[in-house]
Amino acid sequence: MVTSVNLINTLSTPLRIASNLITGQEKTSGLAHTRFVQDTVTNLGPKATFARSKADLAENTFLELTESVLVYYCPVLLGEELFRKIYSKGLSKEQQKNISTSAKDLLKKPNINNKKLMPVKAAIALGGLMIPFIEYSLNYTKNLMTLKVFKQGNFDNIANLNKDKIEQKSKQEQVKSSALKHLKIAAGLCAAALLGSAVLAKKGGNSKTLQNISEFILAPGSKLFKKDKKKAEFFDKYCSIDFDNNNGKLALSKGQITACVAIGGVGYFGAAKDRGKQNYLETLYRYPLVGFYVITGGDLLDKGFKKILKKAGKCKDMIDDKLNVPKMEDLPKLAQKLSQEKNTKLESEYKSLVKQKTLITGVPFLFGLAVMGFFVAGASNLFTKYRFNKDKCKKNIN
């Protein structure tokens, strides 16, 4: 009998490497591991390649690695390992099991006592909201780090636009003062999230108002658009800070990623504005594009590419009518089925399926890396230099 391992060993080295990479990605739990690798490679790699100075490289490395760890791992650590254990103690065993069930599904189950369960779920989600608030503070922390380590507060010097690199003490003090002020704001927001979380968990079960607030926090689409299913699904997917369900455990959701991008964006623009016009305009150009890509996670690219393949009659054995694609671990069984139907060699069918799987998975990723990564990073730097030189010429003429 031919096993999966035997089939993998029949592949060429490039296909075997691709197979192992895709298998590793598919076996990781939830959204976090895949997104960590995807966004770190797509964002940090190009920024490091186009770094304009040591300070620029240090800033981008600090931001991208810290953000990825914070956004993709900390919500689950807080939600699953901390808040779930603290807030679920007063629930029944059935309710504790349903903490990981989505709120929109719980609203359809009147047999479960949602009066106590929903506020606890909302309390866990609200506690996880500390992550976007910490994300908000990261750019101000980065500004302080650059001031301390590189003695620079002017973005024109950090980006190597100014050749003389003269630093004004007043500018540095302004950057420092603003950073410290916003770090205090972030700390206050985290404290408010914790307080709100505790109130929901303790008082929510006995308050109709808090129960309605909890349902809105967890399933805003279902509460706002009861007669419009498409709008309800969209808002529940991208605007809810509820956790996803990963085999009974709380996992990172797209709504939480949206919250991080939106709230973190306020910090990005504020910290950039403190350091000068060019920093702000560069952020204004880059952040909306990268933020959109991070929120969707390349879903649109992936879905669009599968539609193109389907329409062109390619990868027929891999893409069904709903654009679903089998996992790598399912390919040996599918190859065996196809080899029996077509009276062909099992190894040949398996090799063809792996090629198709690699194409379906690899092209959207490489496109995202090339366009959202290298193109955006490179173009961003070029536009910044162009704007700076243009402004300098205007000043010299005047």
C-alpha positions as CSV (number, residue, x, y, z in Angstrom):
1,M,0.0,0.0,0.0
2,V,1.3,3.4,-1.0
3,T,1.4,5.8,2.0
4,S,1.4,9.6,2.0
5,V,5.1,9.6,2.9
6,N,5.9,7.3,0.0
7,L,4.0,9.6,-2.4
8,I,5.8,12.7,-1.1
9,N,9.1,11.0,-1.7
10,T,8.2,10.5,-5.4
11,L,8.0,14.2,-5.9
12,S,10.9,16.4,-7.2
13,T,12.8,18.4,-4.6
14,P,11.0,21.8,-5.4
15,L,7.6,20.1,-5.2
16,R,8.5,18.3,-2.0
17,I,9.6,21.5,-0.4
18,A,6.4,23.3,-1.5
19,S,4.3,20.4,-0.2
20,N,5.9,20.5,3.2
21,L,5.5,24.3,3.4
22,I,1.8,24.2,2.6
23,T,1.2,21.2,4.9
24,G,2.9,23.0,7.8
25,Q,0.8,26.1,7.1
26,E,-2.4,24.1,7.0
27,K,-1.7,22.2,10.2
28,T,-1.1,25.3,12.3
29,S,-3.9,26.1,14.6
30,G,-6.3,29.0,13.7
31,L,-5.4,32.1,11.8
32,A,-2.5,33.3,13.9
33,H,0.5,31.3,12.6
34,T,-0.4,31.7,9.0
35,R,-0.9,35.4,9.2
36,F,2.3,35.9,11.3
37,V,4.4,34.4,8.6
38,Q,2.5,36.0,5.8
39,D,2.5,39.5,7.1
40,T,6.0,39.4,8.5
41,V,7.4,38.2,5.2
42,T,5.3,40.6,3.1
43,N,5.9,43.7,5.3
44,L,9.3,43.3,7.0
45,G,11.2,41.7,4.1
46,P,10.6,44.6,1.6
47,K,11.0,47.3,4.2
48,A,14.4,45.9,5.3
49,T,15.5,45.6,1.7
50,F,14.6,49.3,1.1
51,A,15.8,50.6,4.4
52,R,17.2,54.1,4.1
53,S,19.3,54.2,7.2
54,K,20.2,52.2,10.3
55,A,17.4,54.1,12.2
56,D,14.9,53.3,9.5
57,L,15.9,49.6,9.5
58,A,15.7,49.4,13.3
59,E,12.3,51.1,13.4
60,N,10.8,48.8,10.7
61,T,12.2,45.7,12.4
62,F,10.9,46.7,15.8
63,L,7.4,47.6,14.4
64,E,6.8,44.6,12.2
65,L,8.0,42.0,14.6
66,T,6.4,43.5,17.7
67,E,3.1,44.1,15.8
68,S,3.0,40.6,14.4
69,V,3.6,39.0,17.9
70,L,1.1,41.4,19.5
71,V,-1.7,41.1,17.0
72,Y,-1.4,37.5,16.1
73,Y,-0.6,35.8,19.4
74,C,-1.5,38.1,22.4
75,P,-5.3,38.2,21.8
76,V,-5.5,34.4,22.1
77,L,-3.2,34.4,25.1
78,L,-5.4,36.9,26.8
79,G,-8.7,35.5,25.7
80,E,-8.1,31.7,26.0
81,E,-5.4,31.5,28.7
82,L,-6.4,34.4,31.0
83,F,-9.9,35.9,30.7
84,R,-11.7,32.7,29.8
85,K,-10.4,31.0,32.9
86,I,-11.2,34.0,35.1
87,Y,-14.7,34.9,33.8
88,S,-16.1,31.4,33.1
89,K,-16.0,30.2,36.7
90,G,-19.7,31.1,37.3
91,L,-21.0,29.3,34.2
92,S,-22.4,25.8,33.8
93,K,-20.4,23.2,32.0
94,E,-22.6,23.6,28.9
95,Q,-22.1,27.3,28.9
96,Q,-18.4,27.0,29.4
97,K,-18.2,24.7,26.3
98,N,-20.2,27.3,24.3
99,I,-17.8,30.2,25.1
100,S,-16.0,29.4,21.8
101,T,-19.3,29.3,19.8
102,S,-19.8,32.4,17.7
103,A,-22.3,34.9,19.1
104,K,-24.4,34.9,15.9
105,D,-24.9,31.1,16.3
106,L,-25.7,31.4,20.0
107,L,-28.4,34.0,19.2
108,K,-30.1,31.3,17.2
109,K,-30.1,28.8,20.2
110,P,-32.7,29.8,22.7
111,N,-32.2,26.6,24.6
112,I,-28.9,27.9,25.9
113,N,-28.9,30.5,28.8
114,N,-27.4,33.4,26.9
115,K,-28.3,35.9,29.6
116,K,-25.1,34.9,31.5
117,L,-23.1,33.5,28.6
118,M,-23.2,36.5,26.3
119,P,-21.8,39.0,28.9
120,V,-19.0,36.6,29.7
121,K,-18.1,36.2,26.0
122,A,-18.3,40.0,25.6
123,A,-16.1,40.5,28.7
124,I,-13.4,38.2,27.2
125,A,-13.6,40.0,23.9
126,L,-13.4,43.4,25.6
127,G,-10.4,42.3,27.5
128,G,-8.8,41.4,24.2
129,L,-9.4,44.9,23.0
130,M,-6.3,46.0,25.0
131,I,-4.2,44.6,22.1
132,P,-5.4,47.3,19.6
133,F,-4.8,50.0,22.3
134,I,-1.3,48.7,22.8
135,E,-0.9,48.6,19.0
136,Y,-1.9,52.3,19.1
137,S,1.0,53.0,21.4
138,L,3.7,51.2,19.4
139,N,4.5,54.0,17.0
140,Y,5.0,56.4,19.8
141,T,7.2,53.9,21.6
142,K,9.1,53.6,18.3
143,N,9.6,57.4,18.2
144,L,11.0,57.3,21.8
145,M,13.3,54.4,20.9
146,T,14.7,56.3,17.9
147,L,15.2,59.4,20.0
148,K,17.1,57.4,22.7
149,V,19.2,55.2,20.4
150,F,19.8,57.3,17.3
151,K,19.2,60.8,18.7
152,Q,16.8,61.6,15.9
153,G,13.3,63.0,15.9
154,N,13.1,64.5,12.4
155,F,11.9,62.0,9.8
156,D,13.8,63.7,7.0
157,N,17.0,62.7,8.8
158,I,15.8,59.2,9.6
159,A,14.8,58.6,6.0
160,N,18.2,60.0,4.9
161,L,16.5,62.8,2.9
162,N,18.5,65.6,4.6
163,K,22.2,65.4,3.9
164,D,23.2,67.7,6.7
165,K,21.0,65.8,9.2
166,I,20.8,68.8,11.6
167,E,18.5,68.0,14.6
168,Q,16.6,70.7,16.4
169,K,16.2,70.2,20.2
170,S,12.8,71.8,20.1
171,K,11.6,69.2,17.6
172,Q,13.0,66.4,19.6
173,E,11.2,67.6,22.7
174,Q,8.0,68.0,20.9
175,V,8.2,64.4,19.6
176,K,9.1,63.1,23.1
177,S,6.3,65.0,24.8
178,S,3.7,63.9,22.3
179,A,4.9,60.2,22.6
180,L,4.7,60.3,26.4
181,K,1.2,61.9,26.3
182,H,-0.2,59.2,24.0
183,L,1.4,56.4,25.9
184,K,-0.6,57.6,28.9
185,I,-3.7,57.7,26.7
186,A,-3.1,54.1,25.6
187,A,-2.7,53.1,29.2
188,G,-6.0,54.7,30.1
189,L,-7.8,53.0,27.3
190,C,-6.4,49.6,28.4
191,A,-7.6,50.3,31.9
192,A,-11.0,51.2,30.6
193,A,-11.2,48.0,28.5
194,L,-10.3,46.0,31.6
195,L,-12.8,47.8,33.8
196,G,-15.6,47.4,31.2
197,S,-14.6,43.7,30.8
198,A,-14.9,43.2,34.6
199,V,-18.3,45.0,34.8
200,L,-19.8,42.9,32.0
201,A,-18.6,39.6,33.5
202,K,-19.9,40.5,37.0
203,K,-23.1,42.4,36.3
204,G,-24.1,41.4,32.8
205,G,-26.1,38.3,33.8
206,N,-28.6,40.5,35.7
207,S,-28.8,43.5,33.4
208,K,-30.9,43.5,30.2
209,T,-29.0,46.7,29.1
210,L,-25.6,45.0,29.5
211,Q,-26.9,41.9,27.8
212,N,-27.9,44.0,24.7
213,I,-24.5,45.7,24.8
214,S,-22.8,42.4,24.9
215,E,-24.7,41.1,21.9
216,F,-23.9,44.2,20.0
217,I,-20.2,43.9,20.8
218,L,-20.1,40.3,19.7
219,A,-22.5,40.3,16.7
220,P,-23.0,43.9,15.5
221,G,-24.2,42.8,12.1
222,S,-26.9,40.5,13.5
223,K,-28.1,43.2,15.8
224,L,-28.1,46.1,13.2
225,F,-29.2,44.3,10.1
226,K,-31.7,41.7,11.0
227,K,-33.4,41.8,7.6
228,D,-30.3,42.1,5.5
229,K,-28.3,38.8,5.7
230,K,-25.3,40.0,3.5
231,K,-24.7,43.2,5.5
232,A,-25.2,41.2,8.8
233,E,-22.5,38.6,7.7
234,F,-20.1,41.3,6.6
235,F,-20.3,43.3,9.8
236,D,-20.2,40.2,12.0
237,K,-17.0,39.1,10.1
238,Y,-15.1,42.4,10.1
239,C,-16.5,44.5,12.9
240,S,-17.1,42.0,15.7
241,I,-14.3,41.7,18.3
242,D,-15.6,38.2,19.2
243,F,-13.0,35.4,19.0
244,D,-13.2,32.6,16.4
245,N,-13.7,29.0,17.3
246,N,-10.8,26.7,16.7
247,N,-11.8,23.2,17.9
248,G,-13.3,24.5,21.1
249,K,-10.6,27.0,21.8
250,L,-10.7,30.8,21.3
251,A,-8.7,31.9,18.2
252,L,-7.9,35.2,16.5
253,S,-10.8,36.5,14.3
254,K,-10.8,38.9,11.4
255,G,-12.8,41.4,13.4
256,Q,-10.0,41.6,15.9
257,I,-7.5,42.2,13.1
258,T,-9.7,44.9,11.8
259,A,-9.8,46.6,15.2
260,C,-6.0,46.4,15.4
261,V,-5.6,48.0,11.9
262,A,-8.2,50.7,12.6
263,I,-7.1,51.7,16.1
264,G,-3.4,51.1,15.4
265,G,-3.8,53.4,12.4
266,V,-4.7,56.3,14.6
267,G,-1.3,55.8,16.4
268,Y,0.5,55.4,13.0
269,F,-0.8,58.7,11.7
270,G,-0.4,60.6,15.0
271,A,3.2,59.5,15.5
272,A,4.1,60.2,11.9
273,K,2.6,63.7,12.0
274,D,4.8,64.5,15.1
275,R,7.9,63.8,13.0
276,G,7.1,65.9,10.0
277,K,5.2,66.3,6.8
278,Q,7.0,63.6,4.8
279,N,6.5,61.0,7.5
280,Y,2.7,61.7,7.6
281,L,2.4,61.7,3.7
282,E,4.3,58.5,3.4
283,T,2.1,56.8,6.0
284,L,-1.0,58.2,4.3
285,Y,0.1,56.6,1.0
286,R,1.2,53.2,2.5
287,Y,-1.0,52.4,5.4
288,P,-4.5,52.2,3.7
289,L,-3.1,49.7,1.2
290,V,-1.2,47.6,3.7
291,G,-4.1,47.8,6.2
292,F,-6.6,46.6,3.6
293,Y,-4.3,43.7,2.7
294,V,-3.7,42.7,6.4
295,I,-7.5,42.8,7.1
296,T,-8.4,40.6,4.1
297,G,-5.3,38.5,4.5
298,G,-5.1,38.1,0.7
299,D,-8.6,36.6,0.7
300,L,-9.6,38.6,-2.3
301,L,-6.5,37.7,-4.2
302,D,-7.0,34.0,-3.3
303,K,-10.6,34.0,-4.3
304,G,-10.1,36.0,-7.4
305,F,-7.3,33.7,-8.7
306,K,-9.4,30.6,-8.0
307,K,-12.2,32.1,-10.1
308,I,-9.8,32.8,-12.9
309,L,-8.6,29.2,-12.9
310,K,-12.1,27.9,-12.6
311,K,-13.3,30.0,-15.6
312,A,-10.2,28.9,-17.6
313,G,-11.0,25.3,-16.9
314,K,-7.8,24.8,-15.0
315,C,-7.3,22.7,-11.8
316,K,-10.7,21.0,-12.3
317,D,-9.8,18.3,-9.9
318,M,-8.9,20.7,-7.1
319,I,-11.4,23.6,-7.2
320,D,-15.1,22.8,-6.6
321,D,-18.1,25.0,-7.5
322,K,-17.9,26.8,-4.2
323,L,-14.1,27.5,-4.8
324,N,-13.1,25.1,-2.0
325,V,-9.7,23.4,-2.3
326,P,-8.8,20.2,-0.5
327,K,-6.0,20.3,2.0
328,M,-2.6,18.7,1.3
329,E,-3.3,15.8,3.6
330,D,-6.4,14.9,1.5
331,L,-4.5,14.7,-1.8
332,P,-3.4,11.0,-1.5
333,K,-7.0,9.8,-1.3
334,L,-8.0,12.1,-4.1
335,A,-5.1,10.9,-6.2
336,Q,-6.1,7.3,-5.6
337,K,-9.7,8.0,-6.6
338,L,-8.6,9.8,-9.8
339,S,-6.1,7.1,-10.7
340,Q,-8.8,4.4,-10.5
341,E,-11.3,6.5,-12.5
342,K,-8.8,7.4,-15.2
343,N,-6.8,4.1,-15.0
344,T,-3.6,6.1,-14.5
345,K,-0.6,5.8,-12.2
346,L,-1.2,7.0,-8.6
347,E,2.1,8.8,-8.4
348,S,1.3,10.7,-11.6
349,E,-2.1,11.9,-10.3
350,Y,-0.6,12.8,-7.0
351,K,2.2,14.9,-8.6
352,S,-0.4,16.7,-10.7
353,L,-2.5,17.5,-7.7
354,V,0.5,18.8,-5.8
355,K,1.4,21.0,-8.7
356,Q,-2.2,22.4,-8.8
357,K,-2.2,23.0,-5.1
358,T,1.1,24.8,-5.2
359,L,-0.2,27.0,-8.1
360,I,-3.4,27.8,-6.3
361,T,-1.6,28.6,-3.0
362,G,1.6,30.1,-4.3
363,V,0.5,32.6,-6.9
364,P,-1.6,34.8,-4.6
365,F,1.1,34.8,-1.9
366,L,3.8,35.7,-4.4
367,F,1.6,38.4,-5.9
368,G,1.0,39.9,-2.5
369,L,4.7,39.8,-1.7
370,A,5.6,41.5,-4.9
371,V,2.9,44.1,-5.1
372,M,1.8,44.7,-1.5
373,G,5.4,44.2,-0.2
374,F,8.2,45.2,-2.6
375,F,6.2,47.5,-4.9
376,V,4.4,49.5,-2.1
377,A,7.6,49.8,0.0
378,G,9.8,50.8,-2.9
379,A,7.2,53.2,-4.4
380,S,6.6,54.7,-1.0
381,N,10.3,55.6,-0.5
382,L,10.5,57.0,-4.0
383,F,7.4,59.2,-3.6
384,T,8.7,60.5,-0.3
385,K,12.1,61.4,-1.8
386,Y,10.3,63.1,-4.8
387,R,8.0,65.1,-2.5
388,F,10.9,66.2,-0.3
389,N,13.0,67.4,-3.3
390,K,10.0,69.2,-4.8
391,D,9.4,71.0,-1.5
392,K,13.1,71.9,-1.3
393,C,13.1,73.4,-4.8
394,K,10.0,75.5,-4.0
395,K,11.8,76.9,-0.9
396,N,14.9,77.7,-2.8
397,I,12.9,79.5,-5.5
398,N,11.0,81.6,-2.9
